[in-house]
Amino acid sequence: MTDSTITSTLDTTGKCCPMPMVETNRAIRALRSGEVLEIVATDPGTRTDIPSWCARTGHRLLSMAESDGTLRYYVQKA
């Protein structure tokens, strides 16, 4: 994933469930179809929450990466 494809970044570092998902929902609503949201999280629950949320809402999980306990998700708005 390159920075040029990211439309917006949401940093939920240090926040626990349900806040990363609450904030993700809010952030994705502000985007237009096809735009990409980068989500930065430290809550391990997002490993299952974000992929299942994408499946339920129709948004596309482009990629996920983890480094030193920080998770990064790239979600394209449906």
A tleap script that builds the chain and sets N, CA, C and O, in Angstrom:
source leaprc.protein.ff14SB
mol = sequence {
  NMET THR ASP SER THR ILE THR SER THR LEU
  ASP THR THR GLY LYS CYS CYS PRO MET PRO
  MET VAL GLU THR ASN ARG ALA ILE ARG ALA
  LEU ARG SER GLY GLU VAL LEU GLU ILE VAL
  ALA THR ASP PRO GLY THR ARG THR ASP ILE
  PRO SER TRP CYS ALA ARG THR GLY HIE ARG
  LEU LEU SER MET ALA GLU SER ASP GLY THR
  LEU ARG TYR TYR VAL GLN LYS CALA
}
set mol.1.N position { 0.851 -1.177 0.000 }
set mol.1.CA position { 0.000 0.000 0.000 }
set mol.1.C position { 0.893 1.235 0.000 }
set mol.1.O position { 1.798 1.350 0.826 }
set mol.2.N position { 0.644 2.141 -0.908 }
set mol.2.CA position { 1.440 3.361 -0.961 }
set mol.2.C position { 0.634 4.523 -0.408 }
set mol.2.O position { -0.596 4.517 -0.445 }
set mol.3.N position { 1.343 5.521 0.105 }
set mol.3.CA position { 0.672 6.686 0.682 }
set mol.3.C position { -0.215 7.403 -0.322 }
set mol.3.O position { -1.213 8.011 0.063 }
set mol.4.N position { 0.131 7.343 -1.601 }
set mol.4.CA position { -0.639 8.065 -2.605 }
set mol.4.C position { -2.047 7.501 -2.767 }
set mol.4.O position { -2.914 8.181 -3.316 }
set mol.5.N position { -2.295 6.294 -2.312 }
set mol.5.CA position { -3.631 5.714 -2.447 }
set mol.5.C position { -4.484 5.924 -1.200 }
set mol.5.O position { -5.681 5.638 -1.224 }
set mol.6.N position { -3.900 6.412 -0.122 }
set mol.6.CA position { -4.633 6.606 1.124 }
set mol.6.C position { -5.331 7.965 1.097 }
set mol.6.O position { -4.693 8.999 0.898 }
set mol.7.N position { -6.638 7.949 1.298 }
set mol.7.CA position { -7.415 9.178 1.318 }
set mol.7.C position { -7.401 9.809 2.695 }
set mol.7.O position { -7.290 11.028 2.825 }
set mol.8.N position { -7.515 8.970 3.735 }
set mol.8.CA position { -7.612 9.460 5.108 }
set mol.8.C position { -7.002 8.430 6.050 }
set mol.8.O position { -7.024 7.232 5.769 }
set mol.9.N position { -6.455 8.903 7.172 }
set mol.9.CA position { -5.889 8.013 8.183 }
set mol.9.C position { -6.616 8.222 9.499 }
set mol.9.O position { -6.848 9.353 9.927 }
set mol.10.N position { -6.970 7.119 10.130 }
set mol.10.CA position { -7.618 7.135 11.438 }
set mol.10.C position { -6.684 6.447 12.418 }
set mol.10.O position { -6.345 5.277 12.238 }
set mol.11.N position { -6.265 7.168 13.459 }
set mol.11.CA position { -5.368 6.601 14.467 }
set mol.11.C position { -6.174 6.255 15.716 }
set mol.11.O position { -6.644 7.144 16.425 }
set mol.12.N position { -6.331 4.955 15.982 }
set mol.12.CA position { -7.050 4.513 17.175 }
set mol.12.C position { -6.089 3.892 18.186 }
set mol.12.O position { -6.508 3.135 19.062 }
set mol.13.N position { -4.823 4.206 18.067 }
set mol.13.CA position { -3.795 3.670 18.956 }
set mol.13.C position { -4.163 3.905 20.416 }
set mol.13.O position { -4.520 5.016 20.808 }
set mol.14.N position { -4.071 2.841 21.216 }
set mol.14.CA position { -4.333 2.944 22.641 }
set mol.14.C position { -5.800 2.825 23.018 }
set mol.14.O position { -6.125 2.801 24.205 }
set mol.15.N position { -6.688 2.750 22.046 }
set mol.15.CA position { -8.122 2.648 22.331 }
set mol.15.C position { -8.559 1.192 22.265 }
set mol.15.O position { -8.068 0.408 21.453 }
set mol.16.N position { -9.503 0.852 23.150 }
set mol.16.CA position { -10.008 -0.517 23.228 }
set mol.16.C position { -11.421 -0.595 22.685 }
set mol.16.O position { -12.110 0.413 22.530 }
set mol.17.N position { -11.827 -1.809 22.404 }
set mol.17.CA position { -13.167 -2.103 21.907 }
set mol.17.C position { -14.197 -1.449 22.817 }
set mol.17.O position { -14.086 -1.559 24.038 }
set mol.18.N position { -15.167 -0.791 22.274 }
set mol.18.CA position { -15.592 -0.730 20.879 }
set mol.18.C position { -15.098 0.493 20.124 }
set mol.18.O position { -15.462 0.675 18.962 }
set mol.19.N position { -14.285 1.335 20.742 }
set mol.19.CA position { -13.937 2.619 20.139 }
set mol.19.C position { -13.273 2.532 18.760 }
set mol.19.O position { -13.615 3.341 17.897 }
set mol.20.N position { -12.344 1.601 18.498 }
set mol.20.CA position { -11.788 1.552 17.146 }
set mol.20.C position { -12.862 1.353 16.068 }
set mol.20.O position { -12.780 1.948 14.994 }
set mol.21.N position { -13.860 0.523 16.354 }
set mol.21.CA position { -14.913 0.289 15.368 }
set mol.21.C position { -15.879 1.465 15.284 }
set mol.21.O position { -16.337 1.806 14.193 }
set mol.22.N position { -16.190 2.083 16.403 }
set mol.22.CA position { -17.062 3.265 16.400 }
set mol.22.C position { -16.425 4.360 15.553 }
set mol.22.O position { -17.090 4.974 14.719 }
set mol.23.N position { -15.140 4.600 15.770 }
set mol.23.CA position { -14.438 5.645 15.033 }
set mol.23.C position { -14.242 5.266 13.562 }
set mol.23.O position { -14.269 6.135 12.690 }
set mol.24.N position { -14.046 3.987 13.287 }
set mol.24.CA position { -13.917 3.528 11.903 }
set mol.24.C position { -15.217 3.771 11.139 }
set mol.24.O position { -15.193 4.253 10.006 }
set mol.25.N position { -16.340 3.440 11.750 }
set mol.25.CA position { -17.638 3.689 11.116 }
set mol.25.C position { -17.814 5.170 10.790 }
set mol.25.O position { -18.249 5.527 9.695 }
set mol.26.N position { -17.477 6.009 11.731 }
set mol.26.CA position { -17.609 7.461 11.548 }
set mol.26.C position { -16.689 7.942 10.412 }
set mol.26.O position { -17.101 8.736 9.566 }
set mol.27.N position { -15.457 7.457 10.404 }
set mol.27.CA position { -14.485 7.904 9.403 }
set mol.27.C position { -14.858 7.445 7.993 }
set mol.27.O position { -14.699 8.202 7.035 }
set mol.28.N position { -15.349 6.221 7.860 }
set mol.28.CA position { -15.674 5.701 6.526 }
set mol.28.C position { -16.870 6.443 5.935 }
set mol.28.O position { -16.957 6.609 4.718 }
set mol.29.N position { -17.790 6.891 6.788 }
set mol.29.CA position { -18.953 7.647 6.306 }
set mol.29.C position { -18.548 8.966 5.664 }
set mol.29.O position { -19.246 9.471 4.784 }
set mol.30.N position { -17.428 9.522 6.099 }
set mol.30.CA position { -16.970 10.811 5.571 }
set mol.30.C position { -16.300 10.678 4.200 }
set mol.30.O position { -16.044 11.681 3.535 }
set mol.31.N position { -16.018 9.445 3.778 }
set mol.31.CA position { -15.336 9.221 2.502 }
set mol.31.C position { -16.330 8.977 1.379 }
set mol.31.O position { -17.498 8.665 1.612 }
set mol.32.N position { -15.838 9.126 0.154 }
set mol.32.CA position { -16.628 8.787 -1.025 }
set mol.32.C position { -16.300 7.370 -1.466 }
set mol.32.O position { -15.246 6.831 -1.129 }
set mol.33.N position { -17.201 6.778 -2.214 }
set mol.33.CA position { -17.002 5.433 -2.726 }
set mol.33.C position { -15.673 5.346 -3.470 }
set mol.33.O position { -15.363 6.205 -4.296 }
set mol.34.N position { -14.886 4.306 -3.178 }
set mol.34.CA position { -13.601 4.093 -3.832 }
set mol.34.C position { -12.423 4.684 -3.080 }
set mol.34.O position { -11.278 4.326 -3.354 }
set mol.35.N position { -12.678 5.584 -2.136 }
set mol.35.CA position { -11.579 6.171 -1.367 }
set mol.35.C position { -11.092 5.172 -0.319 }
set mol.35.O position { -11.812 4.247 0.055 }
set mol.36.N position { -9.856 5.373 0.149 }
set mol.36.CA position { -9.206 4.404 1.042 }
set mol.36.C position { -8.940 5.024 2.408 }
set mol.36.O position { -8.383 6.115 2.523 }
set mol.37.N position { -9.357 4.292 3.438 }
set mol.37.CA position { -9.121 4.674 4.827 }
set mol.37.C position { -8.024 3.790 5.398 }
set mol.37.O position { -8.114 2.563 5.342 }
set mol.38.N position { -6.995 4.412 5.945 }
set mol.38.CA position { -5.966 3.686 6.690 }
set mol.38.C position { -6.354 3.751 8.164 }
set mol.38.O position { -6.593 4.830 8.705 }
set mol.39.N position { -6.413 2.601 8.799 }
set mol.39.CA position { -6.756 2.521 10.219 }
set mol.39.C position { -5.540 1.999 10.965 }
set mol.39.O position { -5.022 0.929 10.647 }
set mol.40.N position { -5.086 2.754 11.956 }
set mol.40.CA position { -3.956 2.353 12.788 }
set mol.40.C position { -4.529 1.972 14.148 }
set mol.40.O position { -5.248 2.760 14.763 }
set mol.41.N position { -4.215 0.775 14.617 }
set mol.41.CA position { -4.799 0.283 15.864 }
set mol.41.C position { -3.790 -0.534 16.663 }
set mol.41.O position { -2.831 -1.082 16.118 }
set mol.42.N position { -4.034 -0.600 17.966 }
set mol.42.CA position { -3.243 -1.471 18.833 }
set mol.42.C position { -4.129 -2.501 19.525 }
set mol.42.O position { -3.615 -3.414 20.171 }
set mol.43.N position { -5.440 -2.375 19.406 }
set mol.43.CA position { -6.374 -3.322 20.009 }
set mol.43.C position { -6.350 -4.622 19.212 }
set mol.43.O position { -6.716 -4.622 18.037 }
set mol.44.N position { -5.926 -5.736 19.823 }
set mol.44.CA position { -5.846 -6.997 19.082 }
set mol.44.C position { -7.207 -7.481 18.574 }
set mol.44.O position { -7.264 -8.278 17.638 }
set mol.45.N position { -8.286 -7.016 19.170 }
set mol.45.CA position { -9.617 -7.393 18.727 }
set mol.45.C position { -9.935 -6.928 17.320 }
set mol.45.O position { -10.815 -7.480 16.659 }
set mol.46.N position { -9.216 -5.909 16.859 }
set mol.46.CA position { -9.466 -5.418 15.502 }
set mol.46.C position { -9.068 -6.439 14.448 }
set mol.46.O position { -9.524 -6.358 13.307 }
set mol.47.N position { -8.225 -7.401 14.814 }
set mol.47.CA position { -7.822 -8.456 13.854 }
set mol.47.C position { -9.038 -9.214 13.316 }
set mol.47.O position { -9.054 -9.634 12.159 }
set mol.48.N position { -10.044 -9.383 14.156 }
set mol.48.CA position { -11.271 -10.045 13.701 }
set mol.48.C position { -12.379 -9.040 13.418 }
set mol.48.O position { -13.179 -9.237 12.503 }
set mol.49.N position { -12.428 -7.960 14.199 }
set mol.49.CA position { -13.504 -6.972 14.042 }
set mol.49.C position { -13.509 -6.305 12.677 }
set mol.49.O position { -14.556 -6.225 12.036 }
set mol.50.N position { -12.369 -5.829 12.226 }
set mol.50.CA position { -12.336 -5.080 10.964 }
set mol.50.C position { -12.638 -5.975 9.760 }
set mol.50.O position { -13.448 -5.581 8.921 }
set mol.51.N position { -12.031 -7.159 9.631 }
set mol.51.CA position { -12.407 -8.006 8.497 }
set mol.51.C position { -13.893 -8.395 8.494 }
set mol.51.O position { -14.523 -8.411 7.436 }
set mol.52.N position { -14.452 -8.706 9.657 }
set mol.52.CA position { -15.865 -9.092 9.682 }
set mol.52.C position { -16.771 -7.889 9.409 }
set mol.52.O position { -17.815 -8.036 8.773 }
set mol.53.N position { -16.388 -6.718 9.876 }
set mol.53.CA position { -17.129 -5.489 9.592 }
set mol.53.C position { -17.124 -5.218 8.089 }
set mol.53.O position { -18.152 -4.849 7.522 }
set mol.54.N position { -15.976 -5.398 7.445 }
set mol.54.CA position { -15.889 -5.204 5.991 }
set mol.54.C position { -16.823 -6.179 5.267 }
set mol.54.O position { -17.519 -5.792 4.329 }
set mol.55.N position { -16.836 -7.419 5.694 }
set mol.55.CA position { -17.695 -8.425 5.061 }
set mol.55.C position { -19.172 -8.063 5.217 }
set mol.55.O position { -19.961 -8.253 4.291 }
set mol.56.N position { -19.546 -7.543 6.386 }
set mol.56.CA position { -20.943 -7.168 6.636 }
set mol.56.C position { -21.363 -5.912 5.886 }
set mol.56.O position { -22.508 -5.811 5.445 }
set mol.57.N position { -20.457 -4.957 5.737 }
set mol.57.CA position { -20.819 -3.653 5.177 }
set mol.57.C position { -20.533 -3.525 3.688 }
set mol.57.O position { -21.008 -2.591 3.042 }
set mol.58.N position { -19.759 -4.457 3.138 }
set mol.58.CA position { -19.436 -4.399 1.718 }
set mol.58.C position { -18.185 -3.603 1.399 }
set mol.58.O position { -17.791 -3.514 0.236 }
set mol.59.N position { -17.546 -3.016 2.420 }
set mol.59.CA position { -16.283 -2.322 2.193 }
set mol.59.C position { -15.201 -3.369 1.940 }
set mol.59.O position { -15.321 -4.517 2.368 }
set mol.60.N position { -14.151 -2.960 1.242 }
set mol.60.CA position { -13.114 -3.918 0.837 }
set mol.60.C position { -11.844 -3.741 1.667 }
set mol.60.O position { -11.246 -2.665 1.680 }
set mol.61.N position { -11.441 -4.804 2.358 }
set mol.61.CA position { -10.188 -4.790 3.097 }
set mol.61.C position { -9.078 -5.050 2.092 }
set mol.61.O position { -8.911 -6.173 1.617 }
set mol.62.N position { -8.326 -4.014 1.772 }
set mol.62.CA position { -7.265 -4.134 0.761 }
set mol.62.C position { -6.052 -4.860 1.311 }
set mol.62.O position { -5.471 -5.711 0.638 }
set mol.63.N position { -5.667 -4.522 2.540 }
set mol.63.CA position { -4.534 -5.197 3.163 }
set mol.63.C position { -4.506 -4.909 4.655 }
set mol.63.O position { -5.177 -4.007 5.158 }
set mol.64.N position { -3.701 -5.714 5.342 }
set mol.64.CA position { -3.518 -5.586 6.775 }
set mol.64.C position { -2.049 -5.877 7.057 }
set mol.64.O position { -1.472 -6.798 6.478 }
set mol.65.N position { -1.452 -5.100 7.937 }
set mol.65.CA position { -0.054 -5.326 8.291 }
set mol.65.C position { 0.111 -5.118 9.797 }
set mol.65.O position { -0.602 -4.323 10.410 }
set mol.66.N position { 1.064 -5.846 10.378 }
set mol.66.CA position { 1.345 -5.703 11.804 }
set mol.66.C position { 2.838 -5.553 12.001 }
set mol.66.O position { 3.638 -6.282 11.414 }
set mol.67.N position { 3.199 -4.594 12.840 }
set mol.67.CA position { 4.602 -4.368 13.162 }
set mol.67.C position { 4.703 -3.848 14.586 }
set mol.67.O position { 4.112 -2.821 14.921 }
set mol.68.N position { 5.445 -4.549 15.415 }
set mol.68.CA position { 5.673 -4.149 16.808 }
set mol.68.C position { 4.378 -3.849 17.555 }
set mol.68.O position { 4.319 -2.886 18.320 }
set mol.69.N position { 3.347 -4.651 17.347 }
set mol.69.CA position { 2.092 -4.480 18.069 }
set mol.69.C position { 1.147 -3.448 17.484 }
set mol.69.O position { 0.046 -3.246 17.998 }
set mol.70.N position { 1.568 -2.796 16.418 }
set mol.70.CA position { 0.704 -1.822 15.748 }
set mol.70.C position { 0.138 -2.460 14.488 }
set mol.70.O position { 0.874 -2.996 13.660 }
set mol.71.N position { -1.168 -2.394 14.361 }
set mol.71.CA position { -1.868 -2.965 13.220 }
set mol.71.C position { -2.287 -1.841 12.280 }
set mol.71.O position { -2.726 -0.778 12.718 }
set mol.72.N position { -2.144 -2.093 10.985 }
set mol.72.CA position { -2.577 -1.124 9.973 }
set mol.72.C position { -3.493 -1.835 8.995 }
set mol.72.O position { -3.159 -2.887 8.448 }
set mol.73.N position { -4.650 -1.238 8.790 }
set mol.73.CA position { -5.644 -1.773 7.871 }
set mol.73.C position { -5.892 -0.740 6.785 }
set mol.73.O position { -5.876 0.464 7.043 }
set mol.74.N position { -6.116 -1.208 5.592 }
set mol.74.CA position { -6.423 -0.333 4.458 }
set mol.74.C position { -7.759 -0.790 3.902 }
set mol.74.O position { -7.880 -1.888 3.358 }
set mol.75.N position { -8.764 0.072 4.048 }
set mol.75.CA position { -10.129 -0.282 3.691 }
set mol.75.C position { -10.624 0.674 2.614 }
set mol.75.O position { -10.543 1.893 2.760 }
set mol.76.N position { -11.143 0.096 1.524 }
set mol.76.CA position { -11.713 0.895 0.446 }
set mol.76.C position { -13.220 0.947 0.633 }
set mol.76.O position { -13.886 -0.079 0.770 }
set mol.77.N position { -13.741 2.168 0.635 }
set mol.77.CA position { -15.181 2.342 0.828 }
set mol.77.C position { -15.954 1.815 -0.359 }
set mol.77.O position { -15.587 2.054 -1.509 }
set mol.78.N position { -17.030 1.094 -0.074 }
set mol.78.CA position { -17.894 0.531 -1.120 }
set mol.78.C position { -18.649 1.641 -1.849 }
set mol.78.O position { -19.425 1.362 -2.763 }
savepdb mol mol.pdb
quit
